[in-house]
Amino acid sequence: MEFSTTLWEWYGQDEYKRVLAVCEAIPGLTFLAMNADAQRDAIPYCPACEAWSETMLPLNEALTVCGAAMPSEVRTGLQQVWDLCNSLPETAFHCDDWWIFDQYEWQPLREAAELALDLVEAVKISPYLDELILDCRNAVRGLKS
């Protein structure tokens, strides 16, 4: 079964936390798959802090929230990206250095993120991403009617 179908099934089953976790991970994967110049241009402040909190932590959240409910191939792909995030050495991941994205350790992370985007079928989900995030956030907060 395609992962986008799984995501829509979760949505139909009111599994809003799962859908939200995956949807919030997609922008992070997209960022991690970018080239160094695009990454630098996308970050408003400290590159390491922003990359960690805005793009990497949502991956862990998706893995934690979805757990075994996520197809193993998708879970493995996301786990590989998360593991690569955690294995970045200090020389490639430290505060206030706009050139961290040029370090060679980021290239395997980019490749793994690109693969993970394919595995979650981000192309199929992205047209609905903003609406899904808003709707699922509201549902999780008890605001969905």
N, CA, C and O atoms as a MOPAC input file, in Angstrom:
PM7 MOZYME 1SCF
protein

 N      0.84100 1    -1.17700 1     0.00000 1
 C      0.00000 1     0.00000 1     0.00000 1
 C      0.88900 1     1.24400 1     0.00000 1
 O      1.90500 1     1.28900 1     0.69300 1
 N      0.50700 1     2.22800 1    -0.76500 1
 C      1.24600 1     3.47500 1    -0.80900 1
 C      1.08900 1     4.22100 1     0.51700 1
 O      0.04000 1     4.15500 1     1.15700 1
 N      2.13800 1     4.92500 1     0.91600 1
 C      2.08100 1     5.60900 1     2.20300 1
 C      1.04000 1     6.71900 1     2.21900 1
 O      0.40200 1     6.95200 1     3.24600 1
 N      0.85900 1     7.40300 1     1.09800 1
 C     -0.15600 1     8.46400 1     1.08300 1
 C     -1.53900 1     7.88600 1     1.37800 1
 O     -2.36600 1     8.54700 1     2.00600 1
 N     -1.79200 1     6.66500 1     0.93200 1
 C     -3.05800 1     5.99500 1     1.23800 1
 C     -3.15400 1     5.72800 1     2.73800 1
 O     -4.20800 1     5.92700 1     3.34400 1
 N     -2.06000 1     5.28100 1     3.32800 1
 C     -2.02000 1     5.05500 1     4.77600 1
 C     -2.32700 1     6.34800 1     5.52400 1
 O     -3.10100 1     6.35400 1     6.48100 1
 N     -1.72000 1     7.43400 1     5.08300 1
 C     -1.94300 1     8.72100 1     5.73900 1
 C     -3.41900 1     9.11400 1     5.67600 1
 O     -3.98500 1     9.56300 1     6.67200 1
 N     -4.03500 1     8.94800 1     4.51800 1
 C     -5.45700 1     9.29500 1     4.38600 1
 C     -6.33800 1     8.35000 1     5.20400 1
 O     -7.38100 1     8.76000 1     5.71400 1
 N     -5.92500 1     7.09700 1     5.33000 1
 C     -6.66900 1     6.17400 1     6.20300 1
 C     -6.59200 1     6.63800 1     7.64900 1
 O     -7.60000 1     6.63800 1     8.35600 1
 N     -5.40700 1     7.03000 1     8.09200 1
 C     -5.26700 1     7.55500 1     9.44900 1
 C     -6.17100 1     8.76200 1     9.64200 1
 O     -6.84200 1     8.89100 1    10.66600 1
 N     -6.18300 1     9.63500 1     8.65900 1
 C     -7.02200 1    10.82900 1     8.75100 1
 C     -8.49200 1    10.43000 1     8.87400 1
 O     -9.22100 1    10.98300 1     9.69800 1
 N     -8.91900 1     9.49100 1     8.07100 1
 C    -10.30300 1     9.02300 1     8.11800 1
 C    -10.65700 1     8.31800 1     9.41800 1
 O    -11.82600 1     8.25200 1     9.79700 1
 N     -9.63600 1     7.78600 1    10.10400 1
 C     -9.83900 1     7.09400 1    11.37900 1
 C     -9.60300 1     8.02700 1    12.57300 1
 O     -9.49500 1     7.57400 1    13.71300 1
 N     -9.52600 1     9.30800 1    12.30100 1
 C     -9.29900 1    10.32700 1    13.34100 1
 C     -7.96700 1    10.16000 1    14.06800 1
 O     -7.84700 1    10.51900 1    15.23900 1
 N     -6.98300 1     9.62400 1    13.38600 1
 C     -5.63000 1     9.49300 1    13.94300 1
 C     -4.86100 1    10.78500 1    13.63900 1
 O     -3.83600 1    10.77500 1    12.95600 1
 N     -5.38200 1    11.88300 1    14.16100 1
 C     -4.86800 1    13.20200 1    13.81000 1
 C     -3.43700 1    13.43500 1    14.27900 1
 O     -2.67800 1    14.13300 1    13.60600 1
 N     -3.05600 1    12.86600 1    15.41800 1
 C     -1.68000 1    13.04300 1    15.90200 1
 C     -0.68200 1    12.42500 1    14.92900 1
 O      0.37500 1    12.99800 1    14.66700 1
 N     -1.02000 1    11.25900 1    14.39800 1
 C     -0.13300 1    10.61200 1    13.42400 1
 C     -0.02300 1    11.44100 1    12.15000 1
 O      1.07400 1    11.69600 1    11.65200 1
 N     -1.16500 1    11.85300 1    11.63400 1
 C     -1.16800 1    12.64000 1    10.40000 1
 C     -0.38500 1    13.93000 1    10.60800 1
 O      0.42200 1    14.31200 1     9.76000 1
 N     -0.61800 1    14.59500 1    11.72100 1
 C      0.07900 1    15.84200 1    12.01900 1
 C      1.58300 1    15.62200 1    12.12000 1
 O      2.36100 1    16.40700 1    11.57900 1
 N      1.99300 1    14.57300 1    12.80000 1
 C      3.42800 1    14.30400 1    12.96300 1
 C      4.10400 1    14.09800 1    11.61000 1
 O      5.18600 1    14.63300 1    11.37000 1
 N      3.48000 1    13.33500 1    10.73700 1
 C      4.05800 1    13.10300 1     9.40800 1
 C      4.07200 1    14.40000 1     8.60900 1
 O      5.07900 1    14.74500 1     7.99200 1
 N      2.96100 1    15.11100 1     8.62400 1
 C      2.87000 1    16.35400 1     7.85100 1
 C      3.86500 1    17.40300 1     8.33100 1
 O      4.40100 1    18.15800 1     7.52100 1
 N      4.11600 1    17.46000 1     9.62300 1
 C      5.09000 1    18.41700 1    10.14200 1
 C      6.52700 1    17.98400 1     9.85800 1
 O      7.43700 1    18.81200 1     9.89400 1
 N      6.74100 1    16.70700 1     9.57800 1
 C      8.08000 1    16.22700 1     9.22800 1
 C      8.42800 1    16.52700 1     7.77300 1
 O      9.60600 1    16.64900 1     7.43700 1
 N      7.43800 1    16.64500 1     6.91800 1
 C      7.70400 1    16.84700 1     5.48600 1
 C      8.48000 1    18.13800 1     5.20800 1
 O      9.43700 1    18.09200 1     4.43600 1
 N      8.12400 1    19.28200 1     5.79000 1
 C      8.94700 1    20.47400 1     5.55300 1
 C     10.38900 1    20.30100 1     6.04900 1
 O     11.32400 1    20.82800 1     5.44500 1
 N     10.56000 1    19.56600 1     7.14100 1
 C     11.90400 1    19.29500 1     7.63700 1
 C     12.70400 1    18.45300 1     6.66600 1
 O     13.87200 1    18.74000 1     6.39900 1
 N     12.08100 1    17.42300 1     6.14100 1
 C     12.75300 1    16.59100 1     5.14000 1
 C     13.08800 1    17.40500 1     3.89800 1
 O     14.15900 1    17.25700 1     3.31100 1
 N     12.16400 1    18.25900 1     3.51400 1
 C     12.38600 1    19.10700 1     2.33900 1
 C     13.59900 1    20.00000 1     2.55500 1
 O     14.43900 1    20.14300 1     1.66600 1
 N     13.68800 1    20.59900 1     3.73700 1
 C     14.84300 1    21.43200 1     4.06100 1
 C     16.12700 1    20.60500 1     4.04800 1
 O     17.13000 1    21.01800 1     3.46500 1
 N     16.09500 1    19.45600 1     4.68200 1
 C     17.30100 1    18.63200 1     4.78000 1
 C     17.76400 1    18.12600 1     3.42000 1
 O     18.94500 1    17.82600 1     3.24700 1
 N     16.86500 1    18.02800 1     2.46200 1
 C     17.22200 1    17.56900 1     1.11800 1
 C     17.77500 1    18.69800 1     0.23800 1
 O     18.31500 1    18.42900 1    -0.83500 1
 N     17.64900 1    19.94800 1     0.67600 1
 C     18.11700 1    21.09800 1    -0.11200 1
 C     19.63600 1    21.14600 1    -0.18900 1
 O     20.33200 1    20.55500 1     0.63600 1
 N     20.13600 1    21.85800 1    -1.18700 1
 C     21.57800 1    22.08700 1    -1.24500 1
 C     21.96200 1    23.13400 1    -0.19700 1
 O     21.09600 1    23.79100 1     0.38000 1
 N     23.24900 1    23.27800 1     0.03900 1
 C     23.73900 1    24.14700 1     1.11900 1
 C     23.28000 1    25.59100 1     0.95600 1
 O     22.87000 1    26.21900 1     1.93200 1
 N     23.34200 1    26.12300 1    -0.25200 1
 C     22.93000 1    27.51200 1    -0.46100 1
 C     21.45400 1    27.70600 1    -0.13800 1
 O     21.08300 1    28.68500 1     0.50900 1
 N     20.61900 1    26.78800 1    -0.58100 1
 C     19.18100 1    26.88400 1    -0.30700 1
 C     18.90900 1    26.75500 1     1.19100 1
 O     18.03900 1    27.44200 1     1.72700 1
 N     19.64800 1    25.88200 1     1.86300 1
 C     19.48000 1    25.74400 1     3.31000 1
 C     19.83500 1    27.04300 1     4.01500 1
 O     19.10700 1    27.50000 1     4.89600 1
 N     20.94800 1    27.63100 1     3.62600 1
 C     21.37300 1    28.89500 1     4.23700 1
 C     20.31000 1    29.97700 1     4.02300 1
 O     20.00100 1    30.73800 1     4.94000 1
 N     19.76000 1    30.03900 1     2.82500 1
 C     18.75400 1    31.05700 1     2.50700 1
 C     17.44200 1    30.83800 1     3.25600 1
 O     16.68400 1    31.78600 1     3.46400 1
 N     17.17000 1    29.60700 1     3.66000 1
 C     15.89100 1    29.28200 1     4.30500 1
 C     15.89700 1    29.49300 1     5.81400 1
 O     14.84200 1    29.46200 1     6.44700 1
 N     17.06500 1    29.70600 1     6.39100 1
 C     17.19900 1    29.80800 1     7.84700 1
 C     17.25200 1    31.27700 1     8.26300 1
 O     18.08200 1    32.03200 1     7.75700 1
 N     16.36800 1    31.69400 1     9.18600 1
 C     16.34800 1    33.09700 1     9.58300 1
 C     17.39400 1    33.49300 1    10.62900 1
 O     17.79400 1    34.65600 1    10.69000 1
 N     17.83800 1    32.53900 1    11.45100 1
 C     18.75700 1    32.90900 1    12.51800 1
 C     19.83900 1    31.85100 1    12.61800 1
 O     20.40300 1    31.45800 1    11.59600 1
 N     20.14400 1    31.38400 1    13.80600 1
 C     21.21600 1    30.41100 1    14.02400 1
 C     20.94400 1    29.13500 1    13.23000 1
 O     19.95300 1    28.45400 1    13.49700 1
 N     21.78300 1    28.79800 1    12.27900 1
 C     21.53200 1    27.63000 1    11.43700 1
 C     21.38900 1    26.32400 1    12.21200 1
 O     20.48700 1    25.53600 1    11.92800 1
 N     22.25100 1    26.08700 1    13.17200 1
 C     22.18000 1    24.82700 1    13.91800 1
 C     20.90900 1    24.75900 1    14.75800 1
 O     20.21800 1    23.74100 1    14.76700 1
 N     20.60800 1    25.83500 1    15.45500 1
 C     19.40800 1    25.83900 1    16.31200 1
 C     18.13600 1    25.70600 1    15.49000 1
 O     17.24500 1    24.93100 1    15.83900 1
 N     18.05000 1    26.45600 1    14.40600 1
 C     16.86500 1    26.40400 1    13.54800 1
 C     16.73300 1    25.03800 1    12.88100 1
 O     15.64300 1    24.46800 1    12.83500 1
 N     17.83500 1    24.52100 1    12.37000 1
 C     17.77800 1    23.21000 1    11.71400 1
 C     17.33800 1    22.14000 1    12.70500 1
 O     16.52600 1    21.27600 1    12.37500 1
 N     17.87400 1    22.20100 1    13.91100 1
 C     17.52200 1    21.20000 1    14.91900 1
 C     16.04700 1    21.29000 1    15.30400 1
 O     15.31800 1    20.30100 1    15.22300 1
 N     15.61400 1    22.46900 1    15.71900 1
 C     14.25900 1    22.58700 1    16.26100 1
 C     13.17700 1    22.55300 1    15.19200 1
 O     12.10400 1    21.99500 1    15.42100 1
 N     13.43600 1    23.13100 1    14.04500 1
 C     12.39200 1    23.24400 1    13.02700 1
 C     12.38400 1    22.11800 1    12.00200 1
 O     11.34700 1    21.84300 1    11.39700 1
 N     13.51600 1    21.47000 1    11.80000 1
 C     13.55100 1    20.45700 1    10.74100 1
 C     13.88800 1    19.05300 1    11.22400 1
 O     13.42000 1    18.07100 1    10.64900 1
 N     14.68700 1    18.95000 1    12.26400 1
 C     15.10500 1    17.62400 1    12.72000 1
 C     14.17900 1    17.04400 1    13.79400 1
 O     13.79100 1    15.87900 1    13.71200 1
 N     13.83300 1    17.83000 1    14.77400 1
 C     12.96100 1    17.32300 1    15.84100 1
 C     11.61500 1    16.80800 1    15.33000 1
 O     11.10600 1    15.83300 1    15.88200 1
 N     11.01600 1    17.41400 1    14.30700 1
 C      9.76900 1    16.84000 1    13.78800 1
 C      9.92400 1    15.41100 1    13.24600 1
 O      8.95800 1    14.64900 1    13.23400 1
 N     11.11900 1    15.05000 1    12.80500 1
 C     11.35200 1    13.66600 1    12.36300 1
 C     11.22700 1    12.70600 1    13.53200 1
 O     10.58700 1    11.66000 1    13.43000 1
 N     11.84500 1    13.07600 1    14.64000 1
 C     11.74700 1    12.23900 1    15.82900 1
 C     10.30200 1    12.13900 1    16.30000 1
 O      9.85100 1    11.07400 1    16.72200 1
 N      9.58100 1    13.24900 1    16.22600 1
 C      8.17100 1    13.25200 1    16.62900 1
 C      7.36700 1    12.28500 1    15.75900 1
 O      6.53600 1    11.53600 1    16.27100 1
 N      7.61000 1    12.29900 1    14.45900 1
 C      6.89200 1    11.38500 1    13.56300 1
 C      7.21400 1     9.93500 1    13.90000 1
 O      6.32300 1     9.08600 1    13.92300 1
 N      8.47800 1     9.65400 1    14.16000 1
 C      8.86700 1     8.28700 1    14.52300 1
 C      8.23400 1     7.87100 1    15.84700 1
 O      7.78000 1     6.73500 1    15.98600 1
 N      8.20200 1     8.76500 1    16.80300 1
 C      7.64300 1     8.46500 1    18.12200 1
 C      6.13300 1     8.28800 1    18.07300 1
 O      5.60200 1     7.31900 1    18.61700 1
 N      5.44500 1     9.21100 1    17.43000 1
 C      3.98400 1     9.19000 1    17.40000 1
 C      3.45500 1     8.04400 1    16.54300 1
 O      2.48400 1     7.38300 1    16.91200 1
 N      4.08600 1     7.81400 1    15.41200 1
 C      3.57100 1     6.79200 1    14.48400 1
 C      4.06000 1     5.39600 1    14.82300 1
 O      3.33900 1     4.41800 1    14.62300 1
 N      5.27400 1     5.29400 1    15.33200 1
 C      5.81000 1     4.00500 1    15.74900 1
 C      5.59300 1     2.89400 1    14.75600 1
 O      5.81000 1     3.06400 1    13.55600 1
 N      5.16200 1     1.75400 1    15.26100 1
 C      4.97200 1     0.55900 1    14.43900 1
 C      3.79400 1     0.68400 1    13.48500 1
 O      3.64700 1    -0.14200 1    12.58400 1
 N      2.95500 1     1.69600 1    13.65900 1
 C      1.83100 1     1.89400 1    12.73600 1
 C      2.32100 1     2.35500 1    11.36700 1
 O      1.61300 1     2.22000 1    10.36900 1
 N      3.51700 1     2.89100 1    11.32800 1
 C      4.10100 1     3.35700 1    10.07900 1
 C      4.67200 1     2.15900 1     9.32200 1
 O      5.30400 1     1.30000 1     9.93800 1
 N      4.47100 1     2.07500 1     8.01900 1
 C      5.06700 1     0.98000 1     7.25400 1
 C      6.57900 1     0.92200 1     7.49500 1
 O      7.23900 1     1.95800 1     7.58800 1
 N      7.11300 1    -0.27900 1     7.59400 1
 C      8.51600 1    -0.44200 1     7.99200 1
 C      9.48500 1     0.26900 1     7.05300 1
 O     10.48000 1     0.82800 1     7.51500 1
 N      9.22200 1     0.26300 1     5.75300 1
 C     10.12300 1     0.92400 1     4.80900 1
 C     10.17300 1     2.43600 1     5.07600 1
 O     11.24200 1     3.04600 1     5.02800 1
 N      9.03100 1     3.01900 1     5.35000 1
 C      8.96300 1     4.45200 1     5.63900 1
 C      9.63900 1     4.73900 1     6.97200 1
 O     10.43100 1     5.67500 1     7.08200 1
 N      9.32900 1     3.94000 1     7.97700 1
 C      9.92800 1     4.12200 1     9.30500 1
 C     11.44800 1     4.01000 1     9.21700 1
 O     12.16500 1     4.80500 1     9.82500 1
 N     11.94000 1     3.02900 1     8.46600 1
 C     13.38200 1     2.84900 1     8.31300 1
 C     14.01700 1     4.05700 1     7.63000 1
 O     15.09600 1     4.50000 1     8.02400 1
 N     13.35300 1     4.58500 1     6.61500 1
 C     13.87200 1     5.76600 1     5.92300 1
 C     13.94000 1     6.98200 1     6.82400 1
 O     14.93500 1     7.70700 1     6.82200 1
 N     12.88800 1     7.20800 1     7.59500 1
 C     12.88600 1     8.33700 1     8.53100 1
 C     13.91400 1     8.13400 1     9.64300 1
 O     14.58100 1     9.07900 1    10.06300 1
 N     14.03400 1     6.89200 1    10.11400 1
 C     15.00700 1     6.59400 1    11.16400 1
 C     16.42500 1     6.84200 1    10.67000 1
 O     17.27000 1     7.32700 1    11.42300 1
 N     16.68800 1     6.51200 1     9.41000 1
 C     18.02100 1     6.76000 1     8.86000 1
 C     18.32700 1     8.25900 1     8.84800 1
 O     19.43300 1     8.67000 1     9.20100 1
 N     17.36400 1     9.06500 1     8.45000 1
 C     17.56700 1    10.51700 1     8.45200 1
 C     17.81000 1    10.99900 1     9.88100 1
 O     18.73400 1    11.77300 1    10.12900 1
 N     16.98600 1    10.54500 1    10.81400 1
 C     17.13300 1    10.94500 1    12.21700 1
 C     18.50800 1    10.53600 1    12.75100 1
 O     19.16200 1    11.31800 1    13.44200 1
 N     18.94300 1     9.32600 1    12.43700 1
 C     20.25400 1     8.86300 1    12.89400 1
 C     21.37800 1     9.72400 1    12.31300 1
 O     22.33800 1    10.04900 1    13.01100 1
 N     21.25500 1    10.08700 1    11.04400 1
 C     22.27000 1    10.94600 1    10.42700 1
 C     22.27300 1    12.33800 1    11.06200 1
 O     23.33200 1    12.94200 1    11.23700 1
 N     21.10100 1    12.83600 1    11.40200 1
 C     21.02700 1    14.12800 1    12.10500 1
 C     21.79600 1    14.05800 1    13.41900 1
 O     22.55000 1    14.96800 1    13.76300 1
 N     21.59500 1    12.98100 1    14.13500 1
 C     22.23300 1    12.82300 1    15.44000 1
 C     23.71500 1    12.50100 1    15.35100 1
 O     24.43700 1    12.62700 1    16.33900 1
 N     24.17400 1    12.08800 1    14.18000 1
 C     25.58600 1    11.74000 1    14.05100 1
 C     26.42700 1    12.87900 1    13.47500 1
 O     27.63500 1    12.72400 1    13.29700 1
 N     25.80500 1    14.01600 1    13.18500 1
 C     26.59300 1    15.14300 1    12.68700 1
 C     27.61100 1    15.55300 1    13.75000 1
 O     27.23800 1    15.78700 1    14.90000 1
 N     28.88500 1    15.64300 1    13.38600 1
 C     29.89400 1    16.04600 1    14.36900 1
 C     29.78600 1    17.54500 1    14.66200 1
 O     29.16900 1    18.29700 1    13.90800 1
 N     30.38500 1    17.95000 1    15.74600 1
 C     30.32700 1    19.35500 1    16.14900 1
 C     30.87700 1    20.27400 1    15.06500 1
 O     30.40900 1    21.40300 1    14.91900 1
 N     31.84900 1    19.81300 1    14.31400 1
 C     32.41500 1    20.65200 1    13.25400 1
 C     31.40300 1    20.94000 1    12.14600 1
 O     31.53500 1    21.92900 1    11.42400 1
 N     30.40600 1    20.08900 1    12.01400 1
 C     29.39200 1    20.26200 1    10.97000 1
 C     28.05800 1    20.73600 1    11.52600 1
 O     27.09000 1    20.89000 1    10.78200 1
 N     28.00600 1    20.96800 1    12.83800 1
 C     26.72500 1    21.32500 1    13.44300 1
 C     26.95500 1    22.10100 1    14.73100 1
 O     26.92400 1    21.53300 1    15.82200 1
 N     27.18500 1    23.39600 1    14.59700 1
 C     27.36500 1    24.23500 1    15.78400 1
 C     26.76100 1    25.61700 1    15.53600 1
 O     26.56000 1    26.03100 1    14.39500 1
 N     26.48500 1    26.29800 1    16.60400 1
 C     25.74100 1    27.56300 1    16.55700 1
 C     26.47900 1    28.67300 1    15.81200 1
 O     27.70600 1    28.76800 1    15.80500 1
 N     25.64700 1    29.50400 1    15.18600 1
 C     26.07300 1    30.75900 1    14.56400 1
 C     27.07100 1    30.60500 1    13.41700 1
 O     27.76500 1    31.56500 1    13.07900 1
 N     27.15700 1    29.44200 1    12.82400 1
 C     28.04100 1    29.23300 1    11.67600 1
 C     27.17700 1    28.99900 1    10.44000 1
 O     26.57200 1    27.93900 1    10.28500 1
 N     27.12800 1    29.98600 1     9.57900 1
 C     26.29300 1    29.89800 1     8.37900 1
 C     26.85800 1    28.93000 1     7.35100 1
 O     26.19700 1    28.64700 1     6.35200 1
 N     28.04300 1    28.42400 1     7.56700 1
 C     28.68500 1    27.54000 1     6.58600 1
 C     28.62300 1    26.07000 1     6.98400 1
 O     29.22900 1    25.22900 1     6.32100 1
 N     27.89900 1    25.74600 1     8.05700 1
 C     27.81800 1    24.33500 1     8.46700 1
 C     27.24100 1    23.46100 1     7.35800 1
 O     27.61900 1    22.29800 1     7.22200 1
 N     26.33300 1    24.01500 1     6.57200 1
 C     25.68100 1    23.21300 1     5.54100 1
 C     26.63300 1    22.81700 1     4.41300 1
 O     26.32200 1    21.93000 1     3.61900 1
 N     27.79100 1    23.47400 1     4.34200 1
 C     28.79000 1    23.13500 1     3.33100 1
 C     29.67800 1    21.96500 1     3.75100 1
 O     30.43700 1    21.44100 1     2.93600 1
 N     29.59100 1    21.55900 1     4.99900 1
 C     30.40700 1    20.44500 1     5.47600 1
 C     29.98300 1    19.15100 1     4.77600 1
 O     28.79600 1    18.92600 1     4.54000 1
 N     30.94900 1    18.31600 1     4.45100 1
 C     30.66800 1    17.09300 1     3.68600 1
 C     29.72500 1    16.14000 1     4.41400 1
 O     29.06400 1    15.32500 1     3.77100 1
 N     29.65000 1    16.22400 1     5.74300 1
 C     28.77300 1    15.32500 1     6.50100 1
 C     27.29300 1    15.55200 1     6.19900 1
 O     26.46100 1    14.69000 1     6.48200 1
 N     26.96700 1    16.70100 1     5.62900 1
 C     25.56700 1    16.98600 1     5.30700 1
 C     25.09400 1    16.26300 1     4.04500 1
 O     23.89100 1    16.07200 1     3.86600 1
 N     26.01300 1    15.86000 1     3.16900 1
 C     25.59100 1    15.24800 1     1.90500 1
 C     24.84100 1    13.92700 1     2.09600 1
 O     23.79300 1    13.75300 1     1.47500 1
 N     25.31700 1    12.98600 1     2.92100 1
 C     24.52700 1    11.76900 1     3.13800 1
 C     23.15600 1    12.07000 1     3.74800 1
 O     22.18000 1    11.37400 1     3.47000 1
 N     23.09200 1    13.10000 1     4.57000 1
 C     21.82300 1    13.51900 1     5.16200 1
 C     20.87200 1    14.02400 1     4.07500 1
 O     19.68200 1    13.71100 1     4.09100 1
 N     21.40000 1    14.80100 1     3.13900 1
 C     20.57700 1    15.27900 1     2.01400 1
 C     20.02100 1    14.11100 1     1.20900 1
 O     18.84100 1    14.08800 1     0.85600 1
 N     20.87700 1    13.15300 1     0.92700 1
 C     20.46000 1    11.99600 1     0.12600 1
 C     19.41100 1    11.16500 1     0.86100 1
 O     18.43500 1    10.72400 1     0.25400 1
 N     19.60300 1    10.95000 1     2.14700 1
 C     18.63600 1    10.18200 1     2.93800 1
 C     17.30900 1    10.92900 1     3.04300 1
 O     16.24500 1    10.31200 1     3.00000 1
 N     17.36700 1    12.24700 1     3.18100 1
 C     16.13600 1    13.04400 1     3.25200 1
 C     15.37800 1    12.98300 1     1.93200 1
 O     14.14900 1    12.90300 1     1.92200 1
 N     16.09700 1    13.02000 1     0.83000 1
 C     15.45400 1    12.91600 1    -0.49000 1
 C     14.74600 1    11.57300 1    -0.63000 1
 O     13.61800 1    11.51000 1    -1.12000 1
 N     15.39600 1    10.51400 1    -0.20600 1
 C     14.77900 1     9.18800 1    -0.24700 1
 C     13.55500 1     9.14000 1     0.66600 1
 O     12.52000 1     8.59200 1     0.28800 1
 N     13.66800 1     9.70600 1     1.85200 1
 C     12.54300 1     9.70900 1     2.79300 1
 C     11.35900 1    10.49500 1     2.23100 1
 O     10.20800 1    10.11000 1     2.43500 1
 N     11.63300 1    11.58200 1     1.53200 1
 C     10.54800 1    12.33600 1     0.88600 1
 C      9.80800 1    11.46300 1    -0.11900 1
 O      8.58300 1    11.51500 1    -0.22200 1
 N     10.56600 1    10.66400 1    -0.85600 1
 C      9.93300 1     9.73300 1    -1.80200 1
 C      9.12000 1     8.67700 1    -1.06300 1
 O      8.01100 1     8.34100 1    -1.47900 1
 N      9.66300 1     8.15600 1     0.02700 1
 C      8.98000 1     7.10600 1     0.78400 1
 C      7.66600 1     7.58500 1     1.39100 1
 O      6.69000 1     6.83500 1     1.42300 1
 N      7.63000 1     8.82200 1     1.87200 1
 C      6.38200 1     9.34600 1     2.44100 1
 C      5.46400 1     9.90500 1     1.35700 1
 O      4.35900 1    10.37000 1     1.63800 1
 N      5.93300 1     9.85400 1     0.13100 1
 C      5.16300 1    10.35600 1    -1.01500 1
 C      4.77000 1    11.81600 1    -0.81800 1
 O      3.61300 1    12.20500 1    -0.97900 1
 N      5.77600 1    12.60400 1    -0.46400 1
 C      5.55400 1    14.02500 1    -0.19900 1
 C      4.91700 1    14.74100 1    -1.38300 1
 O      4.13500 1    15.67300 1    -1.19400 1
 N      5.24000 1    14.32100 1    -2.59200 1
 C      4.66200 1    14.96000 1    -3.77800 1
 C      3.14300 1    14.81300 1    -3.78600 1
 O      2.43200 1    15.73000 1    -4.19900 1
 N      2.64500 1    13.66600 1    -3.33200 1
 C      1.19700 1    13.43300 1    -3.30600 1
 C      0.52500 1    14.13600 1    -2.12600 1
 O     -0.64800 1    14.50200 1    -2.20500 1
 N      1.25700 1    14.32200 1    -1.04600 1
 C      0.69500 1    14.91100 1     0.17200 1
 C      0.80200 1    16.43800 1     0.16200 1
 O     -0.07500 1    17.12700 1     0.68200 1
 N      1.86300 1    16.96000 1    -0.42300 1
 C      2.15200 1    18.39700 1    -0.35800 1
 C      1.01600 1    19.32000 1    -0.79400 1
 O      0.84000 1    20.37300 1    -0.18200 1
 N      0.23600 1    18.97800 1    -1.82200 1
 C     -0.86000 1    19.88900 1    -2.18500 1
 C     -1.88000 1    20.09100 1    -1.05900 1
 O     -2.61000 1    21.08200 1    -1.05200 1
 N     -1.92900 1    19.16900 1    -0.12600 1
 C     -2.89900 1    19.21700 1     0.97200 1
 C     -2.24200 1    19.52400 1     2.31700 1
 O     -2.91300 1    19.56900 1     3.34800 1
 N     -0.93800 1    19.73200 1     2.29600 1
 C     -0.15300 1    19.80800 1     3.53000 1
 C     -0.63800 1    20.90000 1     4.48600 1
 O     -0.88800 1    20.62000 1     5.65900 1
 N     -0.77200 1    22.11500 1     4.01300 1
 C     -1.17900 1    23.21000 1     4.90600 1
 C     -2.55100 1    22.94700 1     5.51900 1
 O     -2.76000 1    23.17400 1     6.71100 1
 N     -3.47300 1    22.47300 1     4.70600 1
 C     -4.82100 1    22.19500 1     5.20000 1
 C     -4.81700 1    21.04300 1     6.20700 1
 O     -5.50700 1    21.09800 1     7.22500 1
 N     -4.03700 1    20.00200 1     5.91500 1
 C     -3.94200 1    18.87700 1     6.84300 1
 C     -3.34100 1    19.31100 1     8.17600 1
 O     -3.83600 1    18.93500 1     9.23900 1
 N     -2.28000 1    20.09600 1     8.11500 1
 C     -1.63800 1    20.55500 1     9.34700 1
 C     -2.61700 1    21.37900 1    10.18000 1
 O     -2.75300 1    21.15400 1    11.38300 1
 N     -3.28600 1    22.31500 1     9.55400 1
 C     -4.24100 1    23.15400 1    10.27900 1
 C     -5.37600 1    22.32600 1    10.86500 1
 O     -5.72200 1    22.47600 1    12.03700 1
 N     -5.95000 1    21.46100 1    10.05500 1
 C     -7.07500 1    20.65200 1    10.50800 1
 C     -6.66700 1    19.71200 1    11.64500 1
 O     -7.38400 1    19.58000 1    12.63600 1
 N     -5.52100 1    19.06700 1    11.49500 1
 C     -5.07400 1    18.12000 1    12.51900 1
 C     -4.64800 1    18.83700 1    13.79800 1
 O     -4.89900 1    18.33400 1    14.89400 1
 N     -4.01400 1    19.99300 1    13.68200 1
 C     -3.67700 1    20.77200 1    14.88800 1
 C     -4.94200 1    21.13800 1    15.64500 1
 O     -5.00900 1    21.01100 1    16.86800 1
 N     -5.94000 1    21.59200 1    14.90600 1
 C     -7.21000 1    21.94100 1    15.54900 1
 C     -7.83700 1    20.72500 1    16.22100 1
 O     -8.35400 1    20.83100 1    17.33300 1
 N     -7.79600 1    19.58100 1    15.56300 1
 C     -8.37200 1    18.36300 1    16.13300 1
 C     -7.62000 1    17.94100 1    17.39100 1
 O     -8.23400 1    17.58000 1    18.39500 1
 N     -6.29900 1    17.98800 1    17.33500 1
 C     -5.48100 1    17.60400 1    18.48700 1
 C     -5.73600 1    18.54600 1    19.66100 1
 O     -5.70000 1    18.12600 1    20.81700 1
 N     -5.98800 1    19.79800 1    19.36600 1
 C     -6.26400 1    20.79900 1    20.41100 1
 C     -7.73200 1    20.82200 1    20.83000 1
 O     -8.12600 1    21.60900 1    21.69100 1
 N     -8.53400 1    19.95600 1    20.22000 1
 C     -9.94800 1    19.89500 1    20.56500 1
 C    -10.78100 1    20.99600 1    19.94300 1
 O    -11.86800 1    21.30100 1    20.43200 1
 N    -10.28600 1    21.59800 1    18.86800 1
 C    -10.98900 1    22.70600 1    18.22300 1
 C    -11.72500 1    22.29600 1    16.95800 1
 O    -12.39500 1    23.12000 1    16.33500 1
 N    -11.60700 1    21.03600 1    16.57500 1
 C    -12.25300 1    20.56400 1    15.34800 1
 C    -13.72300 1    20.29100 1    15.63700 1
 O    -14.07700 1    19.64400 1    16.62200 1
 N    -14.56000 1    20.80100 1    14.75200 1
 C    -16.00100 1    20.59800 1    14.96000 1
 C    -16.49200 1    19.35000 1    14.26600 1
 O    -17.67800 1    19.02900 1    14.33800 1

